[in-house]
Amino acid sequence: MAQARIGVIGVGTFGINHLRCFRQLGYLGVAELVAAADINEKLLAERQAEFGMPVYTDYREMLEKEQLDGVTVVTPDPLHKDIVITCAEAGKHILCEKPLDVTVAGCQQMIDACAQNDVLLQVDFHKRFDEYHLEMRRKIVAGDIGKVQYGYSHMEDRIEVPRDWFPNWARNSSPAWFLGIHFYDLTRFLLHANGVRVWATGCKGKLQSLGVDTWDSIQAKVEFDCGACVTFDTAWILPDGFEAIVNQGIRLVGEKGLIECDSQDRGTGSCCEGLGMATHNMSFLRPRIDKQGREVFDGYGITSIADFAENVNVLLDGAKLGELAPYPSGVDGLEATRIAAGVHRSLEAGGIVEL
Ligand SMILES: NC(=O)c1ccc[n+]([C@@H]2O[C@H](COP(=O)([O-])OP(=O)(O)OC[C@H]3O[C@@H](n4cnc5c(N)ncnc54)[C@H](O)[C@@H]3O)[C@@H](O)[C@H]2O)c1
């Protein structure tokens, strides 16, 4: 089998997980972490010291100098589009972080660029790879809960995320773009449906008082084309003392039953001196030491990225794009963005908007 040669663009807070994934796929002979690019030289040097690959401050130079089959784009949301289009024109397969872009038109441009250059466009919607969510999907597809009528989901970060992780671009994002997008996509995946209209309300104040000009919380009620209505509660102002970095869950009710998942509290909790109460979502990222004594990570946060490398390998082995098994595609990215953009249009309009 082919071994995809991968470059990572953007090695910040989440980019490190892409580096970890491709490094450990290298241990297994599945993919190779060939190079990385970031405009932050200091960070790039730290990542190089840890992962050992050649690094570039200009991703275009990396595209020119390295022989890459694929790239992953892990830059701030508004920067995905131009980078993806440039990489597509260079003939590279692409995994893009969520949201694909912050406009529906931008997503379409990215889809078109990838189609014109016959390259894969995959979106890192990792909630589709969570084994708990996959069981929900299996039961829904089997008809166990009947036709879904309504549902509810929540995703809420501790305030450190917009305040400390990326205060320089949090104002260009929101709870809908950063968090809601995960559950808009997951709900589309579970219901096999697209959003048709939305009504959203939101609050500002807490983050503005800290100098970060964005929404604190956004609630959105979305009607899907299967007839179900799902409410999405999103916020990123949970107190520093909250038991996990993210609180999240989903519940769907159908004609014959209901199904629900606490996607954060998987049953393991702790209370330690100086650390307080904590829950541990070990389904997402589980560090362990492999038989050779190397640190590796398991969990859906990694599986979702590895899925891209496996797709690239299938393509390198001769398959056509249309022959790949289902994966979170550019169209999925566009449809999730359609909902998030609609949420913001509704906030501005103060009422229901059509998607
Ligand atoms: N899948 C997930 O669970 C998940 C979690 C967090 C973030 N994300 C997404 O990942 C992306 C990055 O988020 P983050 O939290 O890592 O942000 P971050 O700010 O920590 O990292 C972004 C990195 O991109 C670099 N960068 C900016 N412009 C660049 C350019 N032109 N070329 C190369 N590098 C450039 C920055 O220097 C920075 O190191 C965002 O789209 C975010 O929504 C996904």
The ligand as an SDF file (V2000), in Angstrom:
LIG
                    3D

 44 48  0  0  0  0  0  0  0  0999 V2000
  -11.0860   19.7480   15.2650 N   0  0  0  0  0  0  0  0  0  0  0  0
  -11.0150   20.3450   16.4570 C   0  0  0  0  0  0  0  0  0  0  0  0
  -11.4060   19.8220   17.4990 O   0  0  0  0  0  0  0  0  0  0  0  0
  -10.3940   21.6900   16.5550 C   0  0  0  0  0  0  0  0  0  0  0  0
  -10.0150   22.1740   17.8010 C   0  0  0  0  0  0  0  0  0  0  0  0
   -9.4300   23.4280   17.8670 C   0  0  0  0  0  0  0  0  0  0  0  0
   -9.2820   24.1630   16.7100 C   0  0  0  0  0  0  0  0  0  0  0  0
   -9.7050   23.6650   15.5230 N   0  0  0  0  0  0  0  0  0  0  0  0
   -9.5520   24.4350   14.2860 C   0  0  0  0  0  0  0  0  0  0  0  0
   -8.1940   24.3880   13.9260 O   0  0  0  0  0  0  0  0  0  0  0  0
   -7.7970   25.6260   13.3290 C   0  0  0  0  0  0  0  0  0  0  0  0
   -6.6200   26.1940   14.1210 C   0  0  0  0  0  0  0  0  0  0  0  0
   -7.0500   26.4090   15.4530 O   0  0  0  0  0  0  0  0  0  0  0  0
   -6.0020   26.5200   16.6480 P   0  0  0  0  0  0  0  0  0  0  0  0
   -6.7930   26.4830   17.8940 O   0  0  0  0  0  0  0  0  0  0  0  0
   -4.9080   25.5440   16.4390 O   0  0  0  0  0  0  0  0  0  0  0  0
   -5.4780   28.0100   16.3990 O   0  0  0  0  0  0  0  0  0  0  0  0
   -4.0120   28.5830   16.7500 P   0  0  0  0  0  0  0  0  0  0  0  0
   -4.1320   30.0690   16.6310 O   0  0  0  0  0  0  0  0  0  0  0  0
   -3.5190   27.9940   18.0330 O   0  0  0  0  0  0  0  0  0  0  0  0
   -3.0900   28.0080   15.5790 O   0  0  0  0  0  0  0  0  0  0  0  0
   -3.1660   28.4680   14.2720 C   0  0  0  0  0  0  0  0  0  0  0  0
   -1.7650   28.4820   13.6980 C   0  0  0  0  0  0  0  0  0  0  0  0
   -1.8280   28.8770   12.3210 O   0  0  0  0  0  0  0  0  0  0  0  0
   -0.6770   29.6850   12.0780 C   0  0  0  0  0  0  0  0  0  0  0  0
   -0.8740   30.4680   10.8560 N   0  0  0  0  0  0  0  0  0  0  0  0
   -1.5960   31.6060   10.6910 C   0  0  0  0  0  0  0  0  0  0  0  0
   -1.5110   32.0190    9.4020 N   0  0  0  0  0  0  0  0  0  0  0  0
   -0.7530   31.1010    8.7460 C   0  0  0  0  0  0  0  0  0  0  0  0
   -0.3120   30.9710    7.4160 C   0  0  0  0  0  0  0  0  0  0  0  0
   -0.6510   31.8610    6.4720 N   0  0  0  0  0  0  0  0  0  0  0  0
    0.4810   29.9300    7.0950 N   0  0  0  0  0  0  0  0  0  0  0  0
    0.8470   29.0120    8.0400 C   0  0  0  0  0  0  0  0  0  0  0  0
    0.4670   29.0910    9.3310 N   0  0  0  0  0  0  0  0  0  0  0  0
   -0.3350   30.1250    9.6760 C   0  0  0  0  0  0  0  0  0  0  0  0
   -0.5370   30.5080   13.3410 C   0  0  0  0  0  0  0  0  0  0  0  0
    0.7590   31.0790   13.4630 O   0  0  0  0  0  0  0  0  0  0  0  0
   -0.8510   29.4760   14.4080 C   0  0  0  0  0  0  0  0  0  0  0  0
    0.3120   28.8240   14.8790 O   0  0  0  0  0  0  0  0  0  0  0  0
   -9.0240   26.5090   13.3520 C   0  0  0  0  0  0  0  0  0  0  0  0
   -9.6950   26.4220   12.1230 O   0  0  0  0  0  0  0  0  0  0  0  0
   -9.8760   25.9040   14.4440 C   0  0  0  0  0  0  0  0  0  0  0  0
  -11.2600   26.1550   14.2940 O   0  0  0  0  0  0  0  0  0  0  0  0
  -10.2180   22.4360   15.4170 C   0  0  0  0  0  0  0  0  0  0  0  0
  1  2  1  0
  2  3  2  0
  2  4  1  0
  4  5  1  0
  4 44  2  0
  5  6  2  0
  6  7  1  0
  7  8  2  0
  8  9  1  0
  8 44  1  0
  9 10  1  0
  9 42  1  0
 10 11  1  0
 11 12  1  0
 11 40  1  0
 12 13  1  0
 13 14  1  0
 14 15  2  0
 14 16  1  0
 14 17  1  0
 17 18  1  0
 18 19  2  0
 18 20  1  0
 18 21  1  0
 21 22  1  0
 22 23  1  0
 23 24  1  0
 23 38  1  0
 24 25  1  0
 25 26  1  0
 25 36  1  0
 26 27  1  0
 26 35  1  0
 27 28  2  0
 28 29  1  0
 29 30  1  0
 29 35  2  0
 30 31  1  0
 30 32  2  0
 32 33  1  0
 33 34  2  0
 34 35  1  0
 36 37  1  0
 36 38  1  0
 38 39  1  0
 40 41  1  0
 40 42  1  0
 42 43  1  0
M  CHG  2   8   1  16  -1
M  END
$$$$
